[in-house]
Amino acid sequence: MKRYPFFLFLLLTIAAQSQTKKIAIIPEPVSVTEKAGTFILKNNFTISVSANDADALGAAKQLLNALTVPTGYKGSVKQGGSGAIQLRLLSSPDNSLGNEGYKLSVSPGGVVISANKAAGLFYGSQTLLQLLPKDIESKKAVSGISWSAPAVDVTDQPRFGWRGMMFDVSRHFFTKAEVKQFIDDMVKYKYNMLHWHLTDDEGWRIEIKSLPKLTEVGAWRVKREGKWANSTNPFPNEPKTYGGFYTQDDIKEVVQYAKERFVTILPEVDVPGHSLATVAAYPELSCSPGPFEVTAGAPFMMWYNGGHDALVDNTVCPANENVYAFLDKVFTELAQLFPFEYIHVGGDETAKNYWEKYDQVKELMKREGLKNMDEVQSYFVKRVEKIVTSKGKKLIGWEEIIQGGLPPSATVMSWKGIEKGIEAAKMGHKVVMTPAPFVYLDYYQGEPSVEPPVYAGLRMKKVYEFDPVPSGVDASLVLGGQANLWTEQLSRFRSVQYMLWPRALAVSESIWSPKEKKNWDSFVEKVQQHFGRFDAAQTRYARSMYDPIITTRESRGYVEVTMAGEIEGLDIYYSIDETIPDNYFPKYTSPIVLPSDAAHLKVITYKDGKKVGQPISLSIAELRERMQ
């Protein structure tokens, strides 16, 4: 009998350890304190809201829907009183929480989320959902689940107010429903800014009622399928049926949908470059005589080390007064549709080789005392800033708007790296850090032979190193950070999700969590638990972190192969005899020199005795191409 309490103690210890493994909150909160016991959600539950606040009631309804759909339970929201889950707006503000922070207390008796503002209640709700079983992400009722959450106290607030994701809907059109799904996916991980890239060379996606040709002509192109940039130019009279656009009613609906989820939308109209769709609709806005076509993917730019030139003029003309009248109409309607204080005007990758040819640009330079093409672009951006300001908005643009002189009130998005962000901040300008080497999520993310072909790669571990505040920069000028997703090579929403997740989890932790709370090994363990949540939600994601990093060098005329895991605990097995390896094949422990008669290296990865990676097969020719 004396041994029974010890046995009970052992069971409780095992249960506690099991419970500890379930706590995998992304992004990592400021503090988490585990307690004894669990909260179990039961049928006919109530969510009570402490105040008659429309936004707080909205947050409660969002949580209600998230709980009732997968559980199949009935639930209700009420104002005041008690409930299994209580959302409390603090009567005396807690300055440590700010506008988006929260406190979450889970105990066997119930759940309390408290915050200064409704946004904090919403983010506390997202954390609560992550404490519940993974099937809470299901879009239909799941039976046989104990809907329990470990008892825990969480105190949390974001490191940055700008936590963005950029969605390019111009290269390929994505439906209104897909944009809403994009918002639903991002808010689970506490993103609050949707940068909506609405115009580019491949399509104009927003209705401007005073300029109907933008969507009648600019939103459509000939259909091309296959590998991006292998496309041919349109044939004469070939139907232009591929594309689409959002009506102004669609825009209003999405803006409201985002607002209900505490997401702000930043619209972008990209000028003066990236404007083929614009000049296809209104060719008189170009310096060039045309004709113009909305590009379907055929190459129209020539890139070289240190710059680029256009093969087809894809700019609006900075010396044409009609351009500024055109933009005044565009920004008038944009300002009425989007409540956010900023409008993004692009400004990136402007090919100026055509400008150099034209008399009207030369005359502009002479009249305004402009010394070079960078100053011509600066002249353009400063005039655009005046238009944007006249609509009661602020201008934000990509880092190239610095060239030739920055408008006084402009905010800069630093994208090629962090250098231009540092430069802008030192000039006293606000910046958003979105450097390609860390947060361009359209780059391939694992072993390139089994990933979509893209011109650059970006492993999740590198993404996790992202810090929006570089050394020596005034942190108060850094609004936050952002992940960017360009869609030249992403024609389906499932492909969009594959590129975002799980790397967007790494970005979320870099822009929400305290810097000192970040830990790569801990993060990886959490990500693996969230894979189950993605499965339950039917969200596509990449398992590329299980791909080995394969490098080669020459060794006395032979190929020497080195393989490493991106994460700890990865076991790599291989074959060179054309058979498909498993975990009974040779295990990689040190560099391999491949014999002359080898044709392929085939690789598979395991973790904790389970196959986790995808099969990789590389020919000797491919391996030689990688030689350092």
VEXSEMI-708591 format. One line per 3 residues: their letters; for each residue x, y, z of C-alpha. Coordinates in pm, 1 decimal. Each point is the difference from the previous one (the first is absolute). Example, Ala and Ser with C-alpha at 12.3 -4.5 7.8 and 13.67 -1.06 7.14 Angstrom:
<nodes>
as> 1230.0 -450.0 780.0 | 137.0 344.0 -66.0 $
</nodes>
This chain:
<nodes>
mkr> 0.0 0.0 0.0 | 287.1 234.2 68.7 | 109.9 -32.5 -363.5 $
ypf> -331.7 120.6 -145.7 | 58.2 373.5 63.5 | 335.8 -27.9 -179.7 $
flf> -171.5 -168.6 -296.1 | -260.5 275.3 -3.4 | 276.2 258.7 19.2 $
lll> 170.0 -166.0 -297.8 | -319.3 11.6 -203.9 | -51.0 365.1 85.0 $
tia> 358.9 76.0 -96.6 | -40.9 -172.6 -335.6 | -325.6 186.4 -55.5 $
aqs> 167.3 329.9 84.5 | 285.7 -72.5 -240.0 | -248.2 -88.8 -271.2 $
qtk> -187.8 320.2 72.2 | 320.7 202.8 -25.1 | 63.0 -131.1 -350.9 $
kia> -337.5 132.6 -110.3 | 91.0 362.0 68.4 | 131.7 120.7 -333.4 $
iip> -108.7 361.9 -40.0 | 115.5 182.4 -313.7 | 106.1 276.1 13.4 $
epv> 165.6 -51.9 339.4 | -173.7 211.7 267.4 | 173.5 237.4 239.7 $
svt> -60.7 -241.8 288.4 | -165.3 -338.3 52.2 | -57.6 -155.3 341.3 $
eka> -131.7 -354.4 11.9 | -241.1 -103.2 272.8 | -161.6 -322.2 117.4 $
gtf> -308.9 -134.9 -169.0 | -184.3 50.5 -326.8 | -296.7 193.2 -129.7 $
ilk> -257.5 -206.2 -189.6 | -236.7 173.9 -240.3 | -350.8 -143.6 27.0 $
nnf> -313.4 20.0 -209.3 | -228.7 302.3 40.0 | 291.8 217.2 110.2 $
tis> -22.7 375.5 39.3 | 246.8 273.8 -89.0 | -64.0 307.4 210.7 $
vsa> 119.8 348.4 -92.8 | 47.7 250.9 278.9 | -90.4 315.6 -192.3 $
nda> -243.7 122.4 -260.1 | 275.1 41.1 -256.3 | -70.0 -87.7 -363.0 $
dal> 356.3 -107.8 -74.7 | 20.2 -213.0 315.9 | -329.9 -166.2 -85.3 $
gaa> 136.4 -56.3 -349.5 | 308.5 -171.1 143.4 | -228.1 -220.7 210.4 $
kql> -201.9 -98.1 -305.1 | 319.2 -87.9 -188.4 | 102.4 -225.7 288.7 $
lna> -348.8 -151.1 20.1 | 13.3 -99.9 -365.2 | 352.3 -141.8 36.9 $
ltv> -119.7 -219.7 288.1 | -343.5 -113.6 -117.2 | 89.6 -114.1 -352.2 $
ptg> 259.9 -268.1 86.5 | -154.9 -108.3 331.0 | -356.8 -17.0 -125.3 $
ykg> -98.4 158.1 331.6 | -254.7 270.2 52.8 | 125.0 321.0 150.2 $
svk> -109.4 356.6 55.0 | 135.4 348.7 59.0 | -146.5 222.9 265.3 $
qgg> 81.6 338.2 143.4 | 96.7 -0.8 367.4 | -31.0 -275.8 256.1 $
sga> 202.9 -317.6 13.2 | 84.4 -255.9 -264.2 | 230.8 -290.0 -64.1 $
iql> 209.6 251.4 -192.1 | 8.3 362.3 110.5 | 128.5 286.9 -212.3 $
rll> 70.3 301.6 217.4 | 85.9 350.7 -110.5 | 195.2 154.4 284.9 $
ssp> -170.2 299.5 161.9 | 339.9 128.6 113.6 | 248.6 -32.9 -287.1 $
dns> 305.5 -215.7 52.3 | 276.5 202.2 -163.8 | 219.0 -307.3 -33.7 $
lgn> -244.0 -154.1 -249.8 | -44.9 282.9 -249.1 | -278.7 -22.7 -258.6 $
egy> 61.7 -358.3 -111.0 | 128.8 -174.5 311.4 | -202.1 -236.0 217.8 $
kls> 2.3 -218.6 304.2 | -133.8 -353.7 -27.3 | -80.5 -212.0 302.6 $
vsp> -109.3 -359.2 -57.5 | -108.4 -207.1 300.3 | -225.4 -300.2 52.5 $
ggv> -279.3 241.2 91.6 | 12.4 206.4 -317.2 | 189.0 237.2 -225.9 $
vis> 50.1 374.3 47.1 | 152.0 223.4 -267.7 | 55.7 360.7 99.9 $
ank> 131.7 290.1 -205.3 | -10.6 376.2 -39.7 | -148.0 -21.0 -349.1 $
aag> -205.5 -247.2 -199.9 | 303.5 -84.8 -214.7 | 165.3 -145.1 310.2 $
lfy> -306.0 -215.3 66.1 | 21.5 -126.1 -357.8 | 369.4 -91.2 28.2 $
gsq> -56.9 -163.1 336.9 | -267.7 -209.0 -169.8 | 250.6 -114.5 -262.7 $
tll> 230.3 -115.3 278.0 | -285.2 -186.5 170.1 | -76.0 -180.9 -325.8 $
qll> 362.8 -112.7 -22.1 | -30.4 -155.2 346.4 | -292.0 -215.2 -111.7 $
pkd> 47.5 -326.3 -196.0 | 115.1 35.3 -360.2 | -342.9 -103.9 -130.1 $
ies> -133.3 337.8 110.9 | 127.3 112.0 -342.8 | -239.5 -230.0 -184.6 $
kka> -261.1 157.3 -227.4 | -257.5 -261.0 101.2 | -104.3 -169.6 322.9 $
vsg> 238.5 -261.1 139.3 | -129.3 -258.6 245.2 | 175.6 -188.4 275.8 $
isw> 221.4 289.0 110.2 | 37.7 128.5 354.6 | 15.6 372.1 -63.5 $
sap> 244.1 78.0 277.9 | 265.3 264.4 52.4 | 279.4 -8.0 258.6 $
avd> -32.0 238.5 291.7 | 233.8 288.6 -65.8 | 50.4 371.8 54.3 $
vtd> 121.7 200.4 -300.2 | 98.7 364.6 -13.3 | 71.4 126.1 -346.9 $
qpr> 36.0 302.1 -224.7 | 159.8 57.8 -341.8 | 349.2 132.5 -52.4 $
fgw> -113.1 196.4 -309.3 | -323.2 161.1 -109.0 | 58.7 -76.3 -370.7 $
rgm> -12.7 -376.3 -54.2 | -59.1 -37.6 -367.9 | -41.5 -246.2 -282.6 $
mfd> 7.5 115.7 -360.5 | -225.4 -186.2 -243.3 | 62.2 55.3 -370.1 $
vsr> -327.9 -51.4 -187.5 | 121.8 167.1 -319.2 | 223.6 -266.9 -152.0 $
hff> -285.6 -245.3 47.2 | -349.8 96.2 106.0 | -130.5 -151.1 322.1 $
tka> -368.2 5.1 81.8 | -165.1 198.3 273.9 | -57.2 -323.8 192.5 $
evk> 369.8 -84.6 -26.5 | 100.7 343.4 129.2 | -229.8 -57.2 296.9 $
qfi> 162.8 -338.8 59.0 | 340.3 169.9 -13.6 | -119.7 234.5 276.1 $
ddm> -139.1 -288.4 205.7 | 332.3 -183.9 -25.5 | 213.6 298.7 99.8 $
vky> -200.3 112.7 304.4 | 46.6 -337.7 168.9 | 360.2 105.9 48.1 $
kyn> -73.9 359.9 97.5 | 77.8 178.9 -324.6 | -192.4 326.5 -24.5 $
mlh> 96.2 155.8 -336.0 | -95.6 -118.9 -347.9 | 206.1 175.0 -265.0 $
whl> -214.7 -51.6 -310.1 | 207.7 26.3 -319.2 | -278.2 90.5 -242.6 $
tdd> 174.4 110.7 -319.7 | 298.0 -114.3 -204.9 | 109.0 -85.3 -353.7 $
egw> -216.7 -312.3 1.4 | -328.2 151.6 110.7 | -195.9 289.0 151.3 $
rie> -228.3 -143.9 267.2 | -210.7 281.5 147.2 | -298.5 174.1 -156.2 $
iks> 54.8 373.8 -50.5 | -336.2 129.8 -114.1 | 135.5 315.3 -159.7 $
lpk> 250.9 -205.9 -202.1 | -195.2 -304.2 -122.9 | 263.7 -124.2 -246.6 $
lte> 227.4 -92.5 290.0 | -217.4 -303.2 63.4 | -155.7 -38.0 -343.8 $
vga> 347.1 -32.0 -154.5 | 263.0 -3.7 275.1 | -151.3 -284.2 202.9 $
wrv> 18.8 -257.6 -279.8 | 268.5 -178.4 -196.8 | 38.5 -305.8 -218.1 $
kre> 17.1 -324.4 190.7 | 337.8 -166.2 31.5 | 75.8 -311.7 202.9 $
gkw> 322.8 -176.3 73.3 | 330.3 135.4 125.9 | 5.7 370.5 76.3 $
ans> 206.0 211.8 -246.1 | -18.3 -276.3 -264.0 | -314.1 167.9 -130.2 $
tnp> -38.1 140.9 -348.6 | -141.0 342.0 -75.2 | -366.9 20.6 -102.7 $
fpn> -84.0 -97.2 -355.1 | -207.5 242.1 -212.4 | -362.9 2.2 114.8 $
epk> 67.3 -263.9 265.5 | -279.4 16.4 262.2 | 88.8 171.6 325.4 $
tyg> -208.0 -200.7 245.0 | 239.4 -64.0 289.2 | -12.5 233.3 299.2 $
gfy> -261.6 181.4 199.8 | -48.1 292.4 234.3 | -176.8 107.7 315.7 $
tqd> -298.1 229.8 -25.6 | -18.6 283.9 247.8 | -270.5 -192.8 182.8 $
dik> 241.4 -295.2 20.3 | 265.6 229.7 145.4 | -239.0 136.4 261.5 $
evv> -100.3 -351.7 96.4 | 360.7 -115.5 42.3 | 94.6 314.6 192.9 $
qya> -287.8 -62.9 240.7 | 88.6 -370.3 26.0 | 356.2 95.0 90.0 $
ker> -112.8 263.1 250.5 | -209.6 -258.9 184.4 | 320.4 -201.3 40.0 $
fvt> 205.0 303.4 105.9 | 190.7 13.4 -327.1 | 81.3 324.9 -178.7 $
ilp> 34.1 -3.5 -378.7 | 273.5 196.3 -175.0 | -83.8 40.8 -371.6 $
evd> 279.3 24.5 -255.8 | -11.0 153.6 -345.3 | 350.3 -49.6 -140.7 $
vpg> 137.8 295.9 -201.6 | 190.0 121.2 -197.2 | 135.5 -345.6 -91.8 $
hsl> -189.3 -330.7 -1.3 | -269.3 177.1 -202.1 | -55.6 -204.3 -317.0 $
atv> -360.6 -70.5 97.5 | -51.0 374.6 51.3 | 141.2 108.7 -336.3 $
aay> -173.9 -289.4 -178.0 | -323.6 160.2 118.0 | 109.8 361.4 -50.8 $
pel> 299.7 5.9 -239.8 | 8.2 379.3 1.5 | 149.4 -16.8 352.3 $
scs> 329.1 -139.0 -135.6 | 295.4 188.9 -144.4 | 12.8 -274.3 -264.4 $
pgp> -234.0 -28.1 -299.0 | -101.0 -360.5 75.7 | -193.0 -215.4 -70.8 $
fev> -15.0 -170.2 339.8 | -131.0 -333.2 123.6 | -63.8 -123.7 351.4 $
tag> 287.3 -244.1 31.5 | -80.0 -369.2 24.7 | 342.5 -99.1 129.2 $
apf> 228.2 48.4 -299.1 | 329.0 170.0 94.1 | -9.8 377.2 -36.9 $
mmw> 285.9 103.2 232.5 | 372.7 -62.5 -30.7 | 175.2 -48.9 333.3 $
yng> 372.3 32.9 49.2 | 239.0 42.5 289.7 | -82.1 332.7 161.8 $
ghd> -306.4 93.8 -200.0 | -261.4 -67.9 -263.6 | -142.0 137.1 -323.2 $
alv> -343.5 -37.6 -150.3 | -47.1 -179.3 -330.9 | -348.5 152.9 -7.4 $
dnt> -66.4 333.7 169.0 | -208.4 -90.4 305.7 | -8.5 345.6 159.9 $
vcp> -235.6 292.0 15.3 | 162.3 319.1 -126.1 | 127.0 239.9 269.2 $
ane> -5.7 288.8 -250.8 | -366.0 -46.8 -94.9 | -248.3 215.2 193.0 $
nvy> -276.1 -244.5 -87.6 | 171.0 -255.4 224.5 | -47.0 218.6 305.9 $
afl> -365.4 66.3 -87.7 | -42.9 -375.4 -41.2 | 157.3 -72.5 338.5 $
dkv> -214.1 266.1 163.7 | -308.9 -192.6 -111.2 | 144.5 -332.6 111.7 $
fte> 101.2 120.5 345.6 | -329.1 184.5 49.1 | -191.3 -325.0 -34.6 $
laq> 259.1 -202.7 188.3 | -14.2 238.4 295.8 | -376.7 -40.5 19.3 $
lfp> 23.7 -380.0 3.8 | 284.5 -57.1 247.0 | -13.8 161.6 346.0 $
fey> 370.2 -56.2 72.8 | 212.7 313.1 24.5 | 253.3 -123.4 -257.8 $
ihv> -11.6 -65.4 -374.5 | 287.9 -197.2 -152.2 | 123.1 143.5 -331.5 $
ggd> 260.1 -262.6 -89.9 | 299.2 177.9 -154.0 | 210.6 -314.4 -37.8 $
eta> 201.9 -133.2 -292.2 | -74.0 290.2 -231.9 | 180.8 -60.7 -329.4 $
kny> 112.7 341.5 -117.5 | 171.9 -93.7 -326.6 | -304.2 111.8 -200.4 $
wek> -27.7 328.7 188.7 | 353.3 82.6 -109.1 | -111.0 -1.2 -365.5 $
ydq> -293.9 234.2 8.7 | -2.6 373.7 -62.3 | -280.1 67.3 250.0 $
vke> 211.0 -149.4 280.3 | 303.8 202.3 -108.0 | -214.0 313.0 -1.8 $
lmk> -128.2 -83.0 349.5 | 356.3 -40.2 124.7 | 103.3 333.0 -146.7 $
reg> -306.3 180.8 134.5 | 27.0 -145.1 353.0 | 380.0 -12.0 24.0 $
lkn> 13.0 -376.6 30.7 | 347.3 -150.5 -42.8 | -76.1 -367.9 -62.6 $
mde> -271.9 -262.0 -25.7 | -4.9 -60.2 375.9 | -92.8 365.3 45.8 $
vqs> -267.3 -40.3 -266.9 | -153.8 -281.8 205.1 | 31.5 210.8 315.1 $
yfv> -185.4 282.1 -177.0 | -274.3 -247.6 -87.7 | -25.0 -141.7 354.6 $
krv> -13.8 347.0 156.8 | -286.0 98.4 -228.4 | -179.1 -324.4 79.5 $
eki> 49.7 67.3 370.8 | -184.0 332.3 -36.6 | -291.5 -181.9 -163.9 $
vts> -8.7 -264.9 272.4 | 21.4 263.9 273.0 | -285.3 195.1 -159.1 $
kgk> -221.0 -306.0 60.6 | 77.6 5.0 371.1 | 244.2 -292.0 -29.3 $
kli> 370.6 -63.5 49.1 | 234.9 -139.4 -262.3 | 195.7 -320.2 47.0 $
gwe> 214.8 -159.9 -268.6 | 272.5 -252.0 -69.4 | 356.0 102.5 79.1 $
eii> 72.3 138.6 -351.1 | -201.7 310.3 87.0 | 314.1 111.3 185.7 $
qgg> 187.1 35.1 -331.1 | 45.7 360.6 -101.0 | -148.0 134.8 322.4 $
lpp> -276.7 -117.2 230.6 | -327.8 188.8 47.5 | -7.1 153.4 350.5 $
sat> -284.1 -204.4 151.8 | 50.0 -328.9 -185.4 | 34.2 -336.0 170.4 $
vms> 236.2 -256.0 -151.2 | -28.8 -376.6 -40.3 | 351.4 -142.7 -6.2 $
wkg> -9.6 -311.8 -220.9 | 334.2 -73.0 -166.8 | 159.7 -23.9 341.0 $
iek> 8.5 210.2 314.9 | 237.0 267.5 -130.1 | -257.5 239.3 -147.6 $
gie> -212.5 -35.8 312.2 | 298.6 106.1 206.5 | 64.9 291.7 -237.0 $
aak> -361.7 117.4 13.1 | -15.3 -27.3 379.4 | 319.8 199.9 37.0 $
mgh> -167.7 271.6 -206.8 | -287.7 -5.4 250.5 | -248.6 -192.1 -213.8 $
kvv> -217.0 -282.9 125.3 | 76.0 -340.9 -147.0 | -153.0 -344.4 -35.0 $
mtp> 258.7 -276.0 -25.1 | -75.0 -264.0 -261.8 | 343.2 -113.4 -124.8 $
apf> 3.0 -263.4 -273.5 | 285.8 -203.0 155.4 | -224.9 -70.7 300.8 $
vyl> -369.3 36.5 -85.7 | -62.6 -57.1 -371.8 | -214.7 -307.6 35.8 $
dyy> -34.8 -70.5 -371.6 | 362.3 -122.6 0.4 | 39.2 -378.7 1.8 $
qge> 42.1 -131.3 351.6 | 171.1 -338.3 -3.2 | 196.8 -231.4 -227.7 $
psv> -32.2 181.0 -336.5 | -38.3 -317.5 -207.6 | -335.7 -74.7 164.7 $
epp> -123.5 360.7 36.0 | -167.0 229.2 -254.4 | 276.6 161.9 -209.5 $
vya> 63.3 354.5 124.9 | 303.8 223.7 -44.6 | 93.3 -6.6 370.5 $
glr> -43.4 -214.7 309.6 | -86.6 83.5 359.2 | 6.8 -257.8 278.3 $
mkk> -224.6 41.4 301.7 | 299.1 23.7 232.6 | 115.2 309.4 -188.5 $
vye> -351.2 145.6 21.7 | 7.2 -53.3 375.6 | 312.3 217.4 26.3 $
fdp> -197.2 303.7 -119.9 | 13.2 298.0 234.7 | -176.1 316.6 -120.4 $
vps> 224.6 233.3 203.7 | 358.4 9.2 -129.1 | 281.1 101.4 230.0 $
gvd> 38.3 374.2 36.9 | -349.6 90.2 -122.1 | -252.0 195.9 204.8 $
asl> -255.0 -273.4 77.8 | -280.5 256.9 24.9 | 28.1 59.0 -375.4 $
vlg> -44.0 -369.4 -85.4 | -374.1 -57.3 -30.0 | 49.1 -375.2 -24.9 $
gqa> 61.5 -276.4 -249.7 | -170.3 -178.8 -281.9 | 14.1 -322.8 -200.3 $
nlw> -44.5 36.3 -375.9 | -154.5 -249.6 -239.7 | 38.1 71.3 -370.6 $
teq> -204.9 -227.9 -220.3 | 160.5 -9.3 -346.0 | 33.8 -376.2 42.5 $
lsr> -296.9 -60.0 229.3 | -319.7 -35.1 -199.6 | -197.2 -195.2 261.5 $
frs> -88.8 81.5 358.4 | 127.8 -339.2 116.9 | 340.4 104.4 -134.4 $
vqy> -28.8 328.0 190.2 | -55.7 -189.4 323.9 | 287.9 -237.2 -72.9 $
mlw> 243.7 289.4 -30.9 | -131.0 183.8 307.6 | -15.8 -276.1 256.0 $
pra> 190.7 -70.9 214.7 | 245.2 280.1 -83.3 | -260.4 265.0 82.9 $
lav> 1.0 -144.5 352.7 | 366.2 99.3 26.7 | -79.4 353.9 -110.9 $
ses> -289.5 25.2 245.7 | 228.4 -84.2 289.9 | 254.7 258.5 -118.5 $
iws> -253.2 283.6 -7.4 | -218.0 -90.2 298.9 | 217.4 -171.1 260.8 $
pke> 263.1 163.5 221.1 | 338.8 -41.3 -162.3 | 138.3 -178.2 306.0 $
kkn> -282.1 -258.0 -7.5 | 93.7 -133.2 -343.9 | 160.7 -344.6 -1.9 $
wds> 49.1 -196.3 -321.9 | -7.5 -350.0 148.3 | -311.3 73.4 204.1 $
fve> -163.5 162.7 -301.4 | 64.2 -308.7 -215.7 | -168.7 -223.8 255.2 $
kvq> -302.2 231.5 1.1 | -15.1 6.7 -378.7 | -16.0 -378.4 -13.3 $
qhf> -303.2 8.0 227.6 | -160.6 263.6 -220.8 | 34.7 -228.1 -301.3 $
grf> -287.1 -196.1 151.0 | -203.5 319.4 24.8 | 64.7 75.9 -367.2 $
daa> -112.2 -352.8 -86.7 | -321.4 44.6 195.7 | -66.4 334.7 -171.3 $
qtr> 82.2 -150.0 -341.9 | 256.7 274.7 -41.6 | 281.4 -100.2 -230.7 $
yar> 350.6 42.7 139.2 | 358.4 -99.5 -74.1 | 201.6 -254.8 194.9 $
smy> 320.2 131.9 -153.7 | 174.8 38.8 332.5 | 43.2 -378.5 -17.0 $
dpi> 192.5 26.7 -328.5 | 375.7 -37.2 44.3 | 226.1 281.7 -110.8 $
itt> 214.1 -159.1 -271.3 | 325.1 163.0 -110.7 | 281.4 -129.7 -216.6 $
res> 364.3 61.8 -82.7 | 259.4 -160.8 -219.3 | 230.4 -253.5 161.3 $
rgy> 276.9 -124.8 -231.7 | -233.9 -10.6 -295.5 | -286.5 -159.9 193.4 $
vev> -312.0 156.6 149.4 | 8.8 38.9 376.1 | -342.7 47.3 157.9 $
tma> -73.4 160.1 336.0 | -346.6 -23.9 153.1 | -133.8 183.5 304.5 $
gei> -333.2 32.3 171.9 | -172.1 335.4 33.0 | -137.2 -119.4 333.3 $
egl> 145.9 -210.6 279.8 | -67.3 -372.2 22.5 | -27.9 -62.9 -373.2 $
diy> 137.6 -335.8 -120.8 | 104.1 -13.2 -365.6 | 13.7 -328.3 -191.5 $
ysi> 124.6 -42.9 -354.5 | 69.3 -236.1 -288.2 | 224.6 16.0 -305.5 $
det> -110.1 -329.5 -159.6 | -323.5 132.8 -157.2 | -219.3 -155.2 271.7 $
ipd> -232.7 205.4 216.3 | 137.1 38.2 353.1 | -173.2 -33.3 333.9 $
nyf> 134.1 -1.6 355.4 | 176.0 -333.5 -51.2 | 231.9 149.3 -261.5 $
pky> 331.7 171.8 77.5 | -39.9 293.0 236.9 | 180.2 317.3 -90.2 $
tsp> 264.3 90.6 258.8 | 276.8 168.4 -199.1 | 66.0 127.9 -354.4 $
ivl> -38.4 -260.3 -274.9 | 227.8 -28.4 -301.8 | -213.8 -148.6 -277.0 $
psd> 160.5 -273.8 -212.9 | 41.1 53.7 -372.9 | -267.5 -256.2 -86.0 $
aah> -270.9 166.5 212.1 | -287.9 148.3 -201.2 | -219.7 143.7 277.3 $
lkv> 6.2 87.2 366.6 | -335.5 -83.7 160.8 | -84.6 134.1 343.0 $
ity> -274.9 -28.3 263.1 | -24.3 149.1 349.4 | -140.8 -137.9 325.5 $
kdg> -62.5 155.1 339.1 | -66.0 -198.5 316.0 | -19.6 -315.8 -210.8 $
kkv> -270.6 136.7 -234.4 | 39.5 96.4 -362.5 | -47.9 376.2 -19.7 $
gqp> 171.2 112.3 -319.7 | -90.4 -41.4 -362.7 | 206.5 -223.7 -229.8 $
isl> 282.7 185.9 -171.5 | 185.8 -126.6 -305.0 | 290.1 199.1 -145.4 $
sia> 200.6 -98.1 -304.8 | 377.5 28.6 -0.3 | -34.4 279.1 -257.5 $
elr> -228.9 194.5 234.4 | 240.2 -49.5 287.7 | 292.1 120.9 -210.5 $
erm> -191.9 318.2 -80.8 | -9.9 76.4 371.8 | 374.2 -21.1 51.7 $
q> 125.7 284.1 214.6 $
</nodes>
